[in-house]
Amino acid sequence: MRNGSNKEKSKDSYYRLLTRTIQLIVIIVSVTPMVLVSAILLYQFRTSDHEKIYAHLGQLVQNHKQGIDSFLKERLSNILFLAATFSFEELSNDLFLADRLYTLQQDFGPVFVDLGVVNERGIQMAYAGPFKLGGAHYGDAEWFKKALTKDHFISDVFLGLRGLPHFIVAVRDNWNGQNWILRATIDFVAFSNLVSGIRVGETGFAFIVNREGDFQTKPLRDPMATKTRYSKLIAEGSRSDDKVWKLEGRDESGKKLIYVASFLKDSEWLLIFQQDASDAFRDLSKALRVTIIILFLGGLGIVSMALLLSRRVVSRIARADREKEMMDEQIVETGKLASVGELAAGIAHEINNPVAIMVEEAGWIEDLLQEEEFKETKNLDEFKRALRQINTQGKRCKEITYKLLSFARKTDSRIHEINLNELLEEIVALSSQRAKFTNVVIKTDFQEDLPLVKVSSSEMQQVFLNLVNNSVDAMEKRGGIITIKSRLAGDYVVVDVTDNGPGIPKANLSRIFDPFFTTKPVGKGTGLGLSIVYGIINKLDGEIEVHSALDVETTFRVKIPVPEDARRNPPLTTA
């Protein structure tokens, strides 16, 4: 028992290991290509998406850079036109200057805030605008110092005397050997609107800084960047030959940002577009989420398939192993039966000889008793009775050995006409002794004058011997009655083998003819008997049915077709 238990544990361990191996192989073989393909496609999509986003933003920055440069050049051209068209005396007149400002505002809107004429000492000689800046002194102003050194100049944004952010467009000219400057203040809000209108997504916006990193427009949002970051952008642009370049970084909170920048105003200002990377690459993030979901669902499906497939495969392997073991056992049993058959045939031959001599000698003694000297013997009748008994039992032994030999030798499957009732009687004779040991009674009810059927005697013996033995096995614990009936029903000879044993559960009725299906204990049956019976009857174009009621009875009904000639000439039945 311990060896059997260890063997079962070893098998279970082997099948569990095989199951895990199959699962691992299926998962690796299925998941690896899926992950690789997804990673490659995602990488290609990421590269393509980055190129597309940066190309779009680069074009956007380039277009707005050109627009802002054009705006500044146009405003400078307006002031250059005034300085070239009118003399210092004309422009030094406040009323004339106010008229020029009005004309500019009519043509270009409130972009020009005011106009002023400043002499070379920095004193504003004339002023037109909303502020009280007449006579203002700009001698120490940074913009004024730079304007004196250039024919025209556009300043950075600064607060100045008015305390509001603005920048100056200035043109230098000469009158009577002295320099003078015509300056105009550009509306900071109108200029900022040119840049603040650059919007992409939810977080993308633009702004302008100078080379020192100071804002020249009001950013739509807090850029969350230091001058160091802008210095990196300026340095990157100074080294790059591209008109537009990019930089990626993180703000103080760790959020990833992208920057796209381009120089304008003769590389004095830097137009910067800033956007959260998560916003800019939203489509990529969405594709990544979809990919992760698909990979998860695909992986879940693969794992489920691996679990199901491995269990089915291992189950079939285990069943094939069991069938092989049973087949090996059946081969061994078949070999044993063949050996038993040969032994039975030998024994039958050995018994037949002494039995024949015994019967012959009994006959000779009976002849001797007919002589005169024995006729007067007072025990003559007792002698005759004993001789008759010897003769009767000898013939019985001879009949038994004849049937044993007949059963042992009928191993071929040649088809010939047989009387089914006679074959059934032989089966009953062979099974009756075993039935007595298990308190089982075999009863017969054979219809006379049944037509002969064309079958193999050995196969028919196998069929009915299996059915009778199964009934005996079912009732060996409590005994019972087996009834064998034969009759003609239409074109079939029908044989019913009925027992009043425990019956067959309904769940097993559909499986009892399956190979290797058995309800008997291990080592008691192979599960091939009824399968062989089914195969034999099916080969004859016959039918086999089973009807069972638990604790009532079980009936196996075998239908064997009647030959065509017997159907045309049915046997005559006697009343």
Secondary structure as GFF3:
##gff-version 3
##sequence-region A 1 575
A	DSSP	alpha_helix	2	85	.	.	.	ID=ss1
A	DSSP	alpha_helix	88	91	.	.	.	ID=ss2
A	DSSP	alpha_helix	94	108	.	.	.	ID=ss3
A	DSSP	beta_strand	112	119	.	.	.	ID=ss4
A	DSSP	beta_strand	124	128	.	.	.	ID=ss5
A	DSSP	alpha_helix	142	148	.	.	.	ID=ss6
A	DSSP	beta_strand	152	154	.	.	.	ID=ss7
A	DSSP	beta_strand	167	175	.	.	.	ID=ss8
A	DSSP	beta_strand	178	186	.	.	.	ID=ss9
A	DSSP	alpha_helix	188	196	.	.	.	ID=ss10
A	DSSP	beta_strand	205	210	.	.	.	ID=ss11
A	DSSP	alpha_helix	227	239	.	.	.	ID=ss12
A	DSSP	beta_strand	245	250	.	.	.	ID=ss13
A	DSSP	beta_strand	256	264	.	.	.	ID=ss14
A	DSSP	beta_strand	269	276	.	.	.	ID=ss15
A	DSSP	alpha_helix	277	280	.	.	.	ID=ss16
A	DSSP	alpha_helix	282	368	.	.	.	ID=ss17
A	DSSP	alpha_helix	372	375	.	.	.	ID=ss18
A	DSSP	alpha_helix	380	409	.	.	.	ID=ss19
A	DSSP	beta_strand	415	418	.	.	.	ID=ss20
A	DSSP	alpha_helix	420	437	.	.	.	ID=ss21
A	DSSP	beta_strand	440	446	.	.	.	ID=ss22
A	DSSP	beta_strand	453	456	.	.	.	ID=ss23
A	DSSP	alpha_helix	457	474	.	.	.	ID=ss24
A	DSSP	beta_strand	480	489	.	.	.	ID=ss25
A	DSSP	beta_strand	492	499	.	.	.	ID=ss26
A	DSSP	alpha_helix	506	509	.	.	.	ID=ss27
A	DSSP	alpha_helix	529	539	.	.	.	ID=ss28
A	DSSP	beta_strand	543	549	.	.	.	ID=ss29
A	DSSP	beta_strand	553	561	.	.	.	ID=ss30
A	DSSP	alpha_helix	564	568	.	.	.	ID=ss31
###
